[in-house]
Amino acid sequence: MQKIIIPTFIRVLFVLLLIITIVFILILGKKLLVPLMMAGMLSILLTPICTWLERRKVPGTLSVLLAWLGGMLFLGGIITLIIIQIKGVSQDLENVGQHMNEWLAGVDAFFSSSLGYEIGLQSGFDLSQFIKFFKSGNQSLPQVMINTIGSLTGLVLTPVFIFFMLIYRHHLADFMAHLFKHENPRKVRLEIFRIRRMVQGYIIGLMKVMAILAVLNTTALYVLGVDHALFFGLFAALLNVIPYLGPFLGAILPFFYAFLTSDSMVSPFFILVLFAVIQLIESNFLTPKIVGSNVNLNAFITFLGLLVGGAIWGIAGMILIIPTLAIMRRIFELDSGTMPFAKLLGEDKTHLKKTKDKPPKAS
């Protein structure tokens, strides 16, 4: 049989159309896909608890129910703690806004007297919407969760998806084994197990790093005498889930808060210094030792993924994109036809090592 050769430009056009179609589906199905993918990550995290209970002769459905309830209580406790902290911060926002407008008026007066040019800041900014947003912490827990996930549908679907994914996790493994039927089923199941362990290692390691960062950030802010140190410390630790951008955003908020509430620049300056030191500890010691190379994505793909995920799904997309790309990389490795895409996503460490070869001498 004669082999059909497809021209290169046709294949490139097909790939571009496929990418456009996938992005369109992701945008159109955001309200369904975001809770589905969040549920997938959380169900992978809860799978070891189900397995541990089943090994101790607990019925399958009951073990899933216990793991599900434990996960929901843990998540609800974290959200409740954040809401309590937001309530405390919201009470001081009006005074902070007044200080900010006074500072902006001083900046405008300086430019007007020194350069003879008004920059239009004498009236300050209207912070009513910003204050209203933070005062949403006075809402009930379900309402805040709805605002976080995006809709009532997402709030309801996420725990439902988690429960069913835990119940039917073996069926999903069978589906993947049949999907790659040309491969050895045992090899496919082993790869599924490795993917699950990779995601578990990434999420659990990330949670450990965030817990350590929360303690370090809160301690540093408390020593500097910054009000609401626990809130800013937790906020910066949670933002660390977003690579590159998260640590920067986590340091900006306490810096500006201290800048607007302190009488000198000493406290804001030391906030930047201490957060920089903590970030160096995190990036050079905590993350490599605790999280390790679970995702093994190169820096360019990670940064590009953050931009694409943020543009399509916002904060949820920036959080979900890293483990999703890591899963895609491992799936691409199952087939020789998709192996180039796995190489594209992964980190090629062989080219990063310094070679001892010397350049040839000129004759």
N, C-alpha and C positions, 0 to 999 in steps of 0.2 A: 504494500500500500504506500502511495506517495505521501510524503510528509508535507503538510501545509505550513509554509513559512509566512508568518505575519510580519509586515514591515514594522520597523522600530517606532516610527512616529505614530502608527496606529496603536501600538501597545502603550506608548506614553499617554496618548489621548484617552485610552481606556482607563488607565490608572488615575488620571486627573478627574475624569467623570465619576469614577468610583469614590474618590476622596470628597468631591463636591456633594455626592449623594449621601455619604455617611455624615458629613457635617450638617447637611439639611435635616436628616433624620434626628441627629442629636439635638439640634435646636428645636425642632418641632415636637419631639417627645421628651422634653426636659422634665416636665412634671411627673412623668412615669419613670424615666430612666435614672434620674438622680436618686430617688428612694430605692430603686432596684439595685443600683450599684453600691449605695451605702449599705443596704441590707446584705449584699454579697460579701463585702469586706467584714462586716460585723459577724456574719454567720461563720465565716472562716475562723474568726477569732474565738468564737464560742464552741467550735467543733471539738477541740481537745477536752472540754468539760463534758460534753455528751459522751465521748469515747470513754473517758475515765469512769463515768457513772455506769455505762453499759458493761464495762469489765467487772464491775462490782454487783452484777446481777440486777441492776435497776432496769425496768422495762424501757424500751426505746422511746415511746411517746412521753413517758414520765421524765426520763432523763433530758429530753429536749425541752420539756416544759420547765423543769428546774433551771436548766442553763439559760433559757430565754428570760425567765423571771429575774434571775440574778443579773443578767446583762442589762435589763431594763431598769432595775433598781440602781445599779451602778451609774448608768448614764443619767438617770433622773437626779441622783445625788450631786453629780458634777454640775448639771444645769441649775439646780437649786442653789448651790454655792455661788455660782456666777451671778445669779439674779440677786442674791442677798448683797453681794459686793456692789453691783450696779446701783442698788437702792441707796447705798451710802455715798457713792460718788455723785449721784444725781442731785443730792441735796446741796452740794458745793458748786455746782456748775454755774449758777447765776452769778456768784461772786467772782468765779474765774473769768466769766465772760465780761464782767465789768472791768476787771484788771486788764484784760486783753484789749478792750476798746480804749482804755486810758493809754496803754502803751502805744497802740497804733496812732492815736492822736498826737503823742509826743514825737513819733517818727515823722509824721506829716509836718509838724511844726518845725522840726529840724531841717527838713528838706526845703521848706518854705523860707526860713530865715537864712539858711546858708547858701542855697542855690537859687532861691527865687522861683522855685518850681513846686507846685502843689501836686501831690500824687493822689489826692482824693480819699485819704484815709481818716480825715478828721472826724467823721461820723462813725467810724468803726464798722463792724459787721453785725448783721442781724443773726444772732445765734439761737433764735427761738426754735427753729426746726431741729438744730443739733441737740438742744436741751430736751425738746420733746421726744427725740429718739432715745436718749438715755433714760428719760423718765418712764419709758416703756417697761423698765425693770419693775415698776409697781404693778404690772399686769400679772395675771395668774400664770402658773407654770404652763398649762396647755397653750395659752395665747402666745407666750414667748417662743415655745417650740414651733408653733405654726409659723411665726415670723422668721424663725431660723431656717426651717426646711423649705418654706416657700408657699405652702398651701395646706389646707386641711386634708386634701387627698394624700399628699406626701406624708403627713403626720400619721395618718391611719395606715397607709400602705407599708411604711418602713418596718414596723414590728411584725406585721403580717407576713411580709416577704421573708424576714429573718426566720420566723417560725417554720414556714414551709420549706425554706432552703435547708434548714437543719433536719427536717423530717425526711426530705427526699434527696439528701446529699449523696446517697449511694446510687440513686437513679441517675443523677447528674453525672456521676463518674462512669456509669454504664453508657450514657449518651456519648461522652467524649471518647470512650473506647471504640464504639461503633462508628463514630465520625472519622476516626483514623484507623479504619478497618484494615488497610493495607500494611499497617504497622503491627508489631507484636502487642497483643492486648495487655500482657503483663508489663511491657515497657511503658505503654500509655498510662496504665494505672500507677506505675511507679513515678512517672513524670507528674501526674496529677497530685500525688502525695508530696512530691518535692515543691510543686507550685504552692500547695497549701501551707507547707512548712515555711516557704520563703515569705509569703504574705504574713503569716503569723509572726515570724521573726521580725519582720519589718515593723508591724503595728505594735507588737509588745515592746520591741526595742525603742520605738519612737515614744511610747508612753512612759517608759523608764527615763528616757532623756528629758522629756517634758516635766516629769515629777522632780528630777534633780534641778532642772533650770528654774522651776517654780520656787524651790527652796532657796537657791542662790540669789535669784532676782529679788525675792521678797526680803531676804536678809540684808542685801546691799541697800535696798531702798529704805528699810527700817533703820539701818545704821545712819543713813544720811538724813533721817528725820522727815522723809516724804510722807505726807498723809495718804491713806488708802494704799499702803505698800502691798498688802495682800492682793488687792485687785489688779494693780499694775504688774505685779510679779506673775500672777496667774495668766493675765492677758498676754504678756510677752512670751510665756512658756507655751501657751496654746498656739500662738502665731508661728512658733518654730516648726509647726507641721508643714508650713509652706517654705520650701527651700529658697535660699538667697534673699527673697523679699521679706519673709516673716521676721527674722531677727532685726532687720532695719526698722520695720514698722513697729515692732514691739518696744524699741528704745525711744522712738519719736514721741509717743504719747506721754510717758512719765517725764521726759525732758521738757516738753512744752508746759506740762502741768507745774513742774517745779520752777520753770522760768517765769510763769505768770503769778505764782504764789510766793516766791522767795524774794527777799530784799537784796540778794546779791547773786552773782553768777557762779558762786562756788559750788552750790548744790547741783545745778544743771550740768556744770562741767564734769563733776565727779560721777554723775549718772552716766554720761557718755563714756567716761574712762572705764568704770566698773563693768558696764554692759559690753564694752569692747573686749575686756579681759575675759568675761564669762563666755562670750562668743568664741574667743580663741580656744578656751578650754573645751567648749562643746565641739567645735569643728575638728580639733586636733587630737582629742582624747576620748570624750564621751561617745560621740557618734561612731568613730571607727571601732572602739572597743565593744560597745553595746549593740549598735545596729549592724555594724560590719558592712559587708558587700552583698547584702541580701538582694537589692534591686539590680545592682551592676549596670547602671545606665550611664552613658557618657554625658558630660556636662552640657553639651550643646543641645542634645535631645531633651534633657531635663528642663533647660531654660525655655526652649521652644514649646515644650509641652505645657509649661506653666502659662505661657502667653496664650496658647490656643485654648487650654482648659478654662482660664479666666475669661476669655472673650466669649466662650460658648455658654458656660455654666456658672460663671462668677466664682465666688469663694469655694463653693462645693466642687467645681471643676478643678481648681488648683490643688485641692486636697486629694481628690480621687485620681488625678492623672498619673501620679508617680507609680503607685502600685498597679494601675491598669497597664501602663507601658511595660512594667516588669513582667506581668502575666503574659502580655502579648509576645514579649521577647522569648519567653520559655515555650510558648505554643509554636512560634515560628521555628524553633529549634527541632520540633518533632518531624518536620518534613524537609527533605533536601531542596525542594522547590522554593520554600520560603526561608531557607537558611540565610540568604543575603540580607533579608530584612532584620533578622536577629543580629547579624553582624553590624548593621547600621545602628540599631538601638543600643547595642552593648558597648562596653568599654574595652577597647583593644589595648591591653596593658603591655603587650610586647613592643609596641612603638613608643611607649612612654618611658621605657627603661633606657638609661644612658649606656651607650655602647663604648667599648674601649678601642674600637677600630680607629686608627689614625688615617687621615687623608693621604693618598699616595703622593710621594715626593715628585716634584717636577724634575723631569730629565734635563 
